[in-house]
Amino acid sequence: GNFSRHHTEAMAESDQKAEASFLLKAGKIAAGAFDANVEDKERKLSFLVICGSIFMSGFLYTYLIPLIPSYHLISGAFFSTAEVCLLFGAWSFGAAFGTPITIFLAGFVKCWMMLCTAMVVFFFYCLMFMSGSSFPILFLTRAVGGLGTTLILSSGIAMLDALFPPSERGSRFVIVYFCGGFGLTLGPLVGGSLSADASYLPCLLAAVIVAGLFAVIVLFLRESEIEFAKMEPLAPHFRDSQTLLSLGGIAMVSATVAFSEVILPLHLNVAFGSTASSIGGLMMIAAISYIFVANVAALVSDRLDRNLLLGAGLACNGVAFIALFTPDSLATEVLPVILLGCSSSVVYTGSLLRLVDSVGQGDPKSPAMQQLVFLAHSAGAFLGPALLGALVHAA
């Protein structure tokens, strides 16, 4: 009883401690998430759409990973290592480009309009990938998908902030982030299984789901008055050394993880003749490790120094990145992949908690800080594959 009361008070006090519950409370929250006595129609539908949209953004990003060794499957054209790295990093290039677009739209559009726009962007992404036949077209395709992700995250978080009071907001973020993680986890497994024979099925299925989400938004949420509010300028935050340290940690880990997502499938295909299905399964293990450790790191974060958490995660991430290319079999590759997922999760958790410490509940700096996190992640995830891929190609 005392523990339950203490936990409830902690959730009401701050989003940080509410989010620390993550999977431990996810089942209970999911079971009561749509209590008709508590939430009205708009809140329930908005919450469902946000969960589905963020799931699709994660799914669309990762289901192509197992196909990297055969990126020629659409046009029959083989790309160099550097070109493949650029193609994969193009998603994050589009996501980074989406930040200034989002800032420009703030104050002029409603959140449901941004969600609709993201669904349209994702729909064309699916069609463009199926019909792409050259490096420029495929690069543009991946960039379009990244732009959709930024629109979804920005509008989805803004809607959650407006729809739920502080005491409920953290628990809803738990479910939303879990949906995104589940999409990241399921993506490579489904992509590897359905696309082993150069099938377009994942693209078609994704396009149908995206079209369905668009229809739900237009039919049921178009009366929503929730606006994407203007935010304070981003530039002043770059003069804060503690903020830069946190953003730098996010960018560094994003770079190593994104490069690994491209170069590891190529390495496994050459070294062990791995199939798309086996690569997809390995990437799913990394995603599961990431999600699990995020929960553990959040739970123990109050007992550990934030800088210690960040530093330990960065050190382990470097070791994991090097270890990825040392195993002599696919089975032994599992350990460094798990370490990569775990260490990345620790760095993200440590960095985000350091940022949360500097931004209080309802602080006007919060939306700007969210955009900075999106930008740091996207910049690292693009520059990592682009620069490291060029070095590998040159070598």
Sequence and secondary structure as in RCSB ss.txt:
>XXXX:A:sequence
GNFSRHHTEAMAESDQKAEASFLLKAGKIAAGAFDANVEDKERKLSFLVICGSIFMSGFLYTYLIPLIPSYHLIS
GAFFSTAEVCLLFGAWSFGAAFGTPITIFLAGFVKCWMMLCTAMVVFFFYCLMFMSGSSFPILFLTRAVGGLGTT
LILSSGIAMLDALFPPSERGSRFVIVYFCGGFGLTLGPLVGGSLSADASYLPCLLAAVIVAGLFAVIVLFLRESE
IEFAKMEPLAPHFRDSQTLLSLGGIAMVSATVAFSEVILPLHLNVAFGSTASSIGGLMMIAAISYIFVANVAALV
SDRLDRNLLLGAGLACNGVAFIALFTPDSLATEVLPVILLGCSSSVVYTGSLLRLVDSVGQGDPKSPAMQQLVFL
AHSAGAFLGPALLGALVHAA
>XXXX:A:secstr
 HHHHHHHHHHHH HHHHHTTHHHHHHHHHHHTT TTT  HHHHHHHHHHHHHHHHHHHHHHTTGGGGGGTTTTT
S    HHHHHHHHHHHHHHHHHHHHHHHHHTTTSBHHHHHHHHHHHHHHHHHHHHH  SHHHHHHHHHHHHHHHH
HHHHHHHHHHHHHS HHHHHHHHHHHHHHHHHHHHHHHHHHHHHSTTS  HHHHHHHHHHHHHHHHHHHHSTT  
 B      SGGGGG HHHHHHHHHHHHHHHHHHHHHHHHHHHHHHHH   HHHHHHHHHHHHHHHHHHHHHHHHH
GGGS HHHHHHHHHHHHHHHHHHTT  SSTTTTHHHHHHHHHHHHHHHHHHHHHHHHHS TT TTHHHHHHHHHH
HHHHHHHHHHHHHHHHHHH 
